[in-house]
Amino acid sequence: MVKKIEPKIILIVIAILILFSFNLYMFRYDIFFRPDDNLIEVEINDFRGIKDLMLTGEVYEVLDNIGNYHSRGILRVNIIETNIEFYDPRDKQANYYCIIKNGQAEVYESDLAKVAVGDTIFIDVNNRVTRIYNSSTNKNRRFGTRIYPRSFFDFLKRKGYQEI
């Protein structure tokens, strides 16, 4: 004799399978694509190597809302003035605020929708101030200077977004 399974049990099993599948989808990059390397993941305010960075530059490219990472993106900047000429932590750190090389910088920020090519960026890491001046509107926008999680940078590397 075959025992009949109650519909309530079937619904519970289906719900568990759906929740499991959803979690697998949401955390797929952390589960399946986590690189096996010796890179350090720094905290949101750990600006090692650029604690005293002062930089002024002109934005020449804006990549906004990359990969559905809560409006995070890349500002590509031609440097006008800086006290640090070279900073590329990619061989030591998994996440960082910027890369500085050959008179250019890539700055990783969020909420870049209103930033335009030709805007001027001012960065003062010591005081955690990033301002972007838009000459067409004659307005300054202030950004929270912080370092984003590793998953964003792993995504950038996988998709080839970094140019510098």
C-alpha positions in Angstrom: 0.0 0.0 0.0 1.3 3.4 -1.0 1.2 6.1 1.7 -0.3 9.4 0.6 1.8 12.5 1.2 0.0 15.4 2.6 -0.2 18.6 0.4 1.1 20.6 3.4 4.4 18.6 3.3 4.7 19.0 -0.4 4.3 22.8 -0.1 6.9 23.0 2.6 9.4 21.0 0.5 8.7 23.2 -2.5 9.2 26.4 -0.4 12.5 25.1 0.9 13.7 24.3 -2.6 12.7 27.7 -3.8 14.4 29.5 -0.9 17.6 27.4 -1.4 17.6 28.1 -5.2 17.0 31.8 -4.5 19.9 32.0 -2.1 22.2 30.1 -4.5 21.3 32.7 -7.2 21.8 35.7 -4.9 25.1 34.5 -3.6 26.4 32.8 -6.7 29.5 35.0 -7.0 30.5 34.5 -3.4 29.9 30.7 -3.6 31.2 29.8 -7.1 33.5 32.7 -8.2 35.4 33.5 -5.1 39.1 33.6 -6.2 41.6 31.6 -4.3 44.3 34.2 -3.8 46.2 35.8 -1.0 44.7 39.3 -1.5 43.7 41.3 1.6 40.2 42.6 1.8 40.3 45.9 3.6 37.6 47.6 5.6 35.5 50.5 4.3 37.8 53.2 5.8 41.2 51.4 5.4 43.0 53.6 2.9 46.4 52.0 3.4 48.9 53.5 1.0 46.9 56.6 0.3 45.9 57.9 3.7 47.2 61.4 2.8 46.0 61.4 -0.8 45.1 64.9 -2.2 44.1 64.7 -5.9 42.5 67.2 -8.3 41.6 66.0 -11.8 39.2 66.3 -14.7 36.8 63.5 -15.4 37.2 62.1 -18.9 34.8 59.0 -18.6 32.0 58.0 -16.3 30.9 54.4 -16.0 27.7 54.5 -13.8 25.8 51.7 -12.2 28.1 48.9 -13.2 26.7 45.4 -12.8 23.8 46.2 -10.5 26.1 47.0 -7.6 23.9 49.7 -5.9 24.9 52.5 -8.4 28.6 51.9 -8.0 30.8 52.9 -10.9 34.1 54.2 -12.1 35.3 57.7 -12.7 38.2 57.9 -15.1 40.2 61.0 -14.4 43.1 62.9 -16.0 45.1 64.2 -13.0 45.8 67.9 -12.7 47.6 67.8 -9.3 48.3 65.0 -6.8 50.7 64.3 -4.0 50.8 60.6 -4.9 52.0 59.8 -8.4 51.6 56.0 -8.4 49.2 53.8 -6.5 48.2 50.3 -7.7 47.3 47.9 -4.8 45.9 45.2 -7.0 48.7 42.7 -6.3 48.1 43.0 -2.5 44.5 44.1 -1.9 41.2 42.8 -3.2 39.4 46.1 -2.8 40.6 49.7 -2.8 39.5 53.3 -3.4 41.4 54.1 -6.6 44.3 53.3 -8.9 46.7 56.1 -9.9 49.1 55.6 -12.8 50.7 57.6 -15.7 48.8 60.8 -14.9 45.4 59.1 -14.7 43.2 57.7 -12.0 40.3 55.3 -11.7 38.2 56.2 -8.8 35.5 53.8 -7.5 32.5 55.7 -6.3 28.7 55.5 -6.2 25.8 57.7 -7.3 27.5 58.9 -10.4 24.4 59.6 -12.5 24.9 63.4 -12.4 28.6 63.4 -12.9 29.7 64.4 -16.5 32.8 64.3 -18.6 34.7 67.6 -17.9 33.7 67.8 -14.3 36.5 68.5 -11.8 37.1 66.1 -8.9 38.8 67.0 -5.6 39.8 64.1 -3.3 41.1 64.5 0.2 41.3 61.0 1.7 42.7 62.2 5.1 39.5 64.2 5.7 37.2 61.6 3.8 36.1 64.3 1.3 35.4 63.7 -2.4 33.8 66.6 -4.2 32.9 66.9 -7.8 32.4 70.3 -9.4 30.1 70.6 -12.4 31.0 73.8 -14.3 27.8 73.8 -16.3 25.6 73.9 -13.2 28.1 75.7 -11.0 27.5 73.1 -8.2 29.7 70.9 -6.0 28.5 67.4 -5.1 30.0 65.8 -2.1 30.6 62.0 -2.0 31.3 59.7 0.9 34.9 58.5 0.5 34.9 54.8 1.2 36.2 51.5 -0.1 33.6 49.0 -1.4 33.5 45.3 -0.9 35.6 42.8 -2.7 32.7 41.4 -4.7 32.5 44.6 -6.7 36.2 44.5 -7.7 36.0 40.8 -8.5 33.1 41.6 -10.9 35.2 44.5 -12.5 38.1 42.2 -13.1 35.9 39.3 -14.5 34.2 41.7 -16.9 37.4 43.7 -17.8 36.2 47.1 -16.7 39.6 48.3 -15.3 41.7 50.1 -17.9 44.6 51.6 -16.0 
